[in-house]
Amino acid sequence: MASFAGIRWDLNDSGKVSNNHKPLSKKGNKYLRYYFYQAASSAIRFDPVLKAYYGTKRRQGKSHKAAVILTARKLIRSIFFMLKNNVSYQPIELYQPTRKKLVIQKET
């Protein structure tokens, strides 16, 4: 969903050379990208969980724009989760990390 909205980074690696500066992809819906950026900017101001996430990214050395984009990606993931599981918005439960279940496949 984030890729459809155009909120992902392009990989411009060549061989063994890796570039640390990865620009945002221009692929995807530019209107969705704009509105998710605006929604994340607003959520940073009013949602304590997303505000803390934004602060964490800023302390990690991300620029304001990169931190807002990362917050928008987190917002997109939460919206997808709510739609997929048919649940309403509950910020504390929604952003808690879930333990991944280990799936053991039998060899046949």
Order of alpha helices (4+ residues) and beta strands (2+ residues): alpha-alpha-alpha-alpha
